Amino acid sequence: MFIVIYDDDDCLCIPQSWDADCAGAICSGSRDKEVAVFESRDAARKAIGISAKFAALCKSQGKPANEDFLGKFRKNLRIVQLVPNAKVVTK
């Protein structure tokens, strides 16, 4: 099992949740949302790809877009394997 986190190397580490506006897309979560969990790295990569395409579409239409999936910010997304009682290490 895997999750996707946004880690900007500056103490910000946010797990991704399912995006209510686009099926298959993910977005930064909150404590009120369930964390998106994936069976494989490929499934997590697919969700990142869908999210990037949705963000690009929104931006091209002049709508608010999730910049986490665009340009230089996308490199801050990390796929992390869930391991019981383990610390998250992204580097």
PyMOL commands that place a pseudoatom at each C-alpha (Angstrom):
pseudoatom trace, name=CA, resn=MET, resi=1, chain=A, elem=C, hetatm=0, pos=[0.000, 0.000, 0.000]
pseudoatom trace, name=CA, resn=PHE, resi=2, chain=A, elem=C, hetatm=0, pos=[1.196, 3.481, -0.900]
pseudoatom trace, name=CA, resn=ILE, resi=3, chain=A, elem=C, hetatm=0, pos=[0.245, 7.111, -0.288]
pseudoatom trace, name=CA, resn=VAL, resi=4, chain=A, elem=C, hetatm=0, pos=[1.271, 10.308, -2.036]
pseudoatom trace, name=CA, resn=ILE, resi=5, chain=A, elem=C, hetatm=0, pos=[2.610, 13.180, 0.046]
pseudoatom trace, name=CA, resn=TYR, resi=6, chain=A, elem=C, hetatm=0, pos=[3.550, 16.739, -0.829]
pseudoatom trace, name=CA, resn=ASP, resi=7, chain=A, elem=C, hetatm=0, pos=[6.937, 17.439, 0.781]
pseudoatom trace, name=CA, resn=ASP, resi=8, chain=A, elem=C, hetatm=0, pos=[8.610, 20.784, 0.064]
pseudoatom trace, name=CA, resn=ASP, resi=9, chain=A, elem=C, hetatm=0, pos=[11.705, 20.017, 2.223]
pseudoatom trace, name=CA, resn=ASP, resi=10, chain=A, elem=C, hetatm=0, pos=[10.708, 22.907, 4.484]
pseudoatom trace, name=CA, resn=CYS, resi=11, chain=A, elem=C, hetatm=0, pos=[8.715, 21.094, 7.173]
pseudoatom trace, name=CA, resn=LEU, resi=12, chain=A, elem=C, hetatm=0, pos=[5.594, 20.856, 5.017]
pseudoatom trace, name=CA, resn=CYS, resi=13, chain=A, elem=C, hetatm=0, pos=[4.472, 17.276, 4.557]
pseudoatom trace, name=CA, resn=ILE, resi=14, chain=A, elem=C, hetatm=0, pos=[0.854, 16.824, 3.517]
pseudoatom trace, name=CA, resn=PRO, resi=15, chain=A, elem=C, hetatm=0, pos=[-0.786, 13.507, 2.573]
pseudoatom trace, name=CA, resn=GLN, resi=16, chain=A, elem=C, hetatm=0, pos=[-3.010, 13.619, -0.506]
pseudoatom trace, name=CA, resn=SER, resi=17, chain=A, elem=C, hetatm=0, pos=[-6.760, 12.930, -0.438]
pseudoatom trace, name=CA, resn=TRP, resi=18, chain=A, elem=C, hetatm=0, pos=[-9.215, 12.219, -3.230]
pseudoatom trace, name=CA, resn=ASP, resi=19, chain=A, elem=C, hetatm=0, pos=[-10.245, 15.339, -5.162]
pseudoatom trace, name=CA, resn=ALA, resi=20, chain=A, elem=C, hetatm=0, pos=[-14.026, 15.820, -5.039]
pseudoatom trace, name=CA, resn=ASP, resi=21, chain=A, elem=C, hetatm=0, pos=[-13.955, 17.821, -8.288]
pseudoatom trace, name=CA, resn=CYS, resi=22, chain=A, elem=C, hetatm=0, pos=[-12.322, 15.173, -10.514]
pseudoatom trace, name=CA, resn=ALA, resi=23, chain=A, elem=C, hetatm=0, pos=[-12.666, 11.382, -10.361]
pseudoatom trace, name=CA, resn=GLY, resi=24, chain=A, elem=C, hetatm=0, pos=[-9.252, 9.760, -10.011]
pseudoatom trace, name=CA, resn=ALA, resi=25, chain=A, elem=C, hetatm=0, pos=[-7.459, 12.974, -9.066]
pseudoatom trace, name=CA, resn=ILE, resi=26, chain=A, elem=C, hetatm=0, pos=[-5.869, 13.716, -5.697]
pseudoatom trace, name=CA, resn=CYS, resi=27, chain=A, elem=C, hetatm=0, pos=[-5.263, 16.946, -3.787]
pseudoatom trace, name=CA, resn=SER, resi=28, chain=A, elem=C, hetatm=0, pos=[-3.774, 18.133, -0.516]
pseudoatom trace, name=CA, resn=GLY, resi=29, chain=A, elem=C, hetatm=0, pos=[-5.747, 16.650, 2.310]
pseudoatom trace, name=CA, resn=SER, resi=30, chain=A, elem=C, hetatm=0, pos=[-6.919, 17.855, 5.669]
pseudoatom trace, name=CA, resn=ARG, resi=31, chain=A, elem=C, hetatm=0, pos=[-7.709, 16.077, 8.878]
pseudoatom trace, name=CA, resn=ASP, resi=32, chain=A, elem=C, hetatm=0, pos=[-11.350, 15.933, 7.777]
pseudoatom trace, name=CA, resn=LYS, resi=33, chain=A, elem=C, hetatm=0, pos=[-10.589, 13.991, 4.573]
pseudoatom trace, name=CA, resn=GLU, resi=34, chain=A, elem=C, hetatm=0, pos=[-9.525, 10.394, 4.131]
pseudoatom trace, name=CA, resn=VAL, resi=35, chain=A, elem=C, hetatm=0, pos=[-6.005, 9.866, 2.821]
pseudoatom trace, name=CA, resn=ALA, resi=36, chain=A, elem=C, hetatm=0, pos=[-5.881, 8.372, -0.685]
pseudoatom trace, name=CA, resn=VAL, resi=37, chain=A, elem=C, hetatm=0, pos=[-4.307, 4.902, -0.468]
pseudoatom trace, name=CA, resn=PHE, resi=38, chain=A, elem=C, hetatm=0, pos=[-3.057, 2.971, -3.496]
pseudoatom trace, name=CA, resn=GLU, resi=39, chain=A, elem=C, hetatm=0, pos=[-2.390, -0.722, -4.135]
pseudoatom trace, name=CA, resn=SER, resi=40, chain=A, elem=C, hetatm=0, pos=[0.764, 0.017, -6.151]
pseudoatom trace, name=CA, resn=ARG, resi=41, chain=A, elem=C, hetatm=0, pos=[3.204, 2.748, -7.155]
pseudoatom trace, name=CA, resn=ASP, resi=42, chain=A, elem=C, hetatm=0, pos=[1.735, 2.593, -10.661]
pseudoatom trace, name=CA, resn=ALA, resi=43, chain=A, elem=C, hetatm=0, pos=[-1.747, 3.373, -9.322]
pseudoatom trace, name=CA, resn=ALA, resi=44, chain=A, elem=C, hetatm=0, pos=[-0.325, 6.328, -7.366]
pseudoatom trace, name=CA, resn=ARG, resi=45, chain=A, elem=C, hetatm=0, pos=[1.524, 7.577, -10.475]
pseudoatom trace, name=CA, resn=LYS, resi=46, chain=A, elem=C, hetatm=0, pos=[-1.713, 7.318, -12.464]
pseudoatom trace, name=CA, resn=ALA, resi=47, chain=A, elem=C, hetatm=0, pos=[-3.523, 9.491, -9.888]
pseudoatom trace, name=CA, resn=ILE, resi=48, chain=A, elem=C, hetatm=0, pos=[-0.687, 12.040, -10.039]
pseudoatom trace, name=CA, resn=GLY, resi=49, chain=A, elem=C, hetatm=0, pos=[-0.992, 12.089, -13.838]
pseudoatom trace, name=CA, resn=ILE, resi=50, chain=A, elem=C, hetatm=0, pos=[-4.767, 12.587, -13.716]
pseudoatom trace, name=CA, resn=SER, resi=51, chain=A, elem=C, hetatm=0, pos=[-4.305, 15.360, -11.157]
pseudoatom trace, name=CA, resn=ALA, resi=52, chain=A, elem=C, hetatm=0, pos=[-1.698, 17.112, -13.321]
pseudoatom trace, name=CA, resn=LYS, resi=53, chain=A, elem=C, hetatm=0, pos=[-3.973, 16.978, -16.372]
pseudoatom trace, name=CA, resn=PHE, resi=54, chain=A, elem=C, hetatm=0, pos=[-6.934, 18.258, -14.360]
pseudoatom trace, name=CA, resn=ALA, resi=55, chain=A, elem=C, hetatm=0, pos=[-4.824, 21.113, -12.943]
pseudoatom trace, name=CA, resn=ALA, resi=56, chain=A, elem=C, hetatm=0, pos=[-3.599, 22.043, -16.433]
pseudoatom trace, name=CA, resn=LEU, resi=57, chain=A, elem=C, hetatm=0, pos=[-7.177, 22.025, -17.752]
pseudoatom trace, name=CA, resn=CYS, resi=58, chain=A, elem=C, hetatm=0, pos=[-8.414, 24.231, -14.913]
pseudoatom trace, name=CA, resn=LYS, resi=59, chain=A, elem=C, hetatm=0, pos=[-5.528, 26.658, -15.418]
pseudoatom trace, name=CA, resn=SER, resi=60, chain=A, elem=C, hetatm=0, pos=[-6.135, 26.847, -19.181]
pseudoatom trace, name=CA, resn=GLN, resi=61, chain=A, elem=C, hetatm=0, pos=[-9.793, 27.676, -18.508]
pseudoatom trace, name=CA, resn=GLY, resi=62, chain=A, elem=C, hetatm=0, pos=[-8.856, 30.437, -16.060]
pseudoatom trace, name=CA, resn=LYS, resi=63, chain=A, elem=C, hetatm=0, pos=[-10.226, 28.481, -13.092]
pseudoatom trace, name=CA, resn=PRO, resi=64, chain=A, elem=C, hetatm=0, pos=[-8.397, 27.896, -9.800]
pseudoatom trace, name=CA, resn=ALA, resi=65, chain=A, elem=C, hetatm=0, pos=[-5.854, 25.099, -10.324]
pseudoatom trace, name=CA, resn=ASN, resi=66, chain=A, elem=C, hetatm=0, pos=[-3.926, 22.892, -7.932]
pseudoatom trace, name=CA, resn=GLU, resi=67, chain=A, elem=C, hetatm=0, pos=[-0.392, 24.174, -8.597]
pseudoatom trace, name=CA, resn=ASP, resi=68, chain=A, elem=C, hetatm=0, pos=[1.089, 21.242, -6.606]
pseudoatom trace, name=CA, resn=PHE, resi=69, chain=A, elem=C, hetatm=0, pos=[0.861, 19.170, -9.793]
pseudoatom trace, name=CA, resn=LEU, resi=70, chain=A, elem=C, hetatm=0, pos=[2.266, 21.748, -12.211]
pseudoatom trace, name=CA, resn=GLY, resi=71, chain=A, elem=C, hetatm=0, pos=[5.790, 22.867, -13.075]
pseudoatom trace, name=CA, resn=LYS, resi=72, chain=A, elem=C, hetatm=0, pos=[8.499, 22.901, -10.444]
pseudoatom trace, name=CA, resn=PHE, resi=73, chain=A, elem=C, hetatm=0, pos=[6.059, 22.084, -7.633]
pseudoatom trace, name=CA, resn=ARG, resi=74, chain=A, elem=C, hetatm=0, pos=[5.353, 18.592, -9.011]
pseudoatom trace, name=CA, resn=LYS, resi=75, chain=A, elem=C, hetatm=0, pos=[8.833, 17.467, -7.918]
pseudoatom trace, name=CA, resn=ASN, resi=76, chain=A, elem=C, hetatm=0, pos=[7.650, 17.854, -4.314]
pseudoatom trace, name=CA, resn=LEU, resi=77, chain=A, elem=C, hetatm=0, pos=[5.224, 14.935, -4.671]
pseudoatom trace, name=CA, resn=ARG, resi=78, chain=A, elem=C, hetatm=0, pos=[6.500, 11.676, -3.194]
pseudoatom trace, name=CA, resn=ILE, resi=79, chain=A, elem=C, hetatm=0, pos=[5.055, 8.179, -3.314]
pseudoatom trace, name=CA, resn=VAL, resi=80, chain=A, elem=C, hetatm=0, pos=[5.618, 6.555, 0.070]
pseudoatom trace, name=CA, resn=GLN, resi=81, chain=A, elem=C, hetatm=0, pos=[5.048, 2.937, 0.996]
pseudoatom trace, name=CA, resn=LEU, resi=82, chain=A, elem=C, hetatm=0, pos=[2.932, 2.385, 4.096]
pseudoatom trace, name=CA, resn=VAL, resi=83, chain=A, elem=C, hetatm=0, pos=[4.827, 0.350, 6.659]
pseudoatom trace, name=CA, resn=PRO, resi=84, chain=A, elem=C, hetatm=0, pos=[3.423, -0.236, 10.161]
pseudoatom trace, name=CA, resn=ASN, resi=85, chain=A, elem=C, hetatm=0, pos=[5.305, 1.632, 12.895]
pseudoatom trace, name=CA, resn=ALA, resi=86, chain=A, elem=C, hetatm=0, pos=[7.778, 3.249, 10.464]
pseudoatom trace, name=CA, resn=LYS, resi=87, chain=A, elem=C, hetatm=0, pos=[8.868, 6.837, 9.976]
pseudoatom trace, name=CA, resn=VAL, resi=88, chain=A, elem=C, hetatm=0, pos=[8.261, 8.531, 6.634]
pseudoatom trace, name=CA, resn=VAL, resi=89, chain=A, elem=C, hetatm=0, pos=[11.597, 9.000, 4.869]
pseudoatom trace, name=CA, resn=THR, resi=90, chain=A, elem=C, hetatm=0, pos=[11.389, 10.855, 1.572]
pseudoatom trace, name=CA, resn=LYS, resi=91, chain=A, elem=C, hetatm=0, pos=[15.072, 11.216, 0.740]
for i in range(1, 91): cmd.bond("trace and resi %d" % i, "trace and resi %d" % (i + 1))
show_as sticks, trace
zoom trace
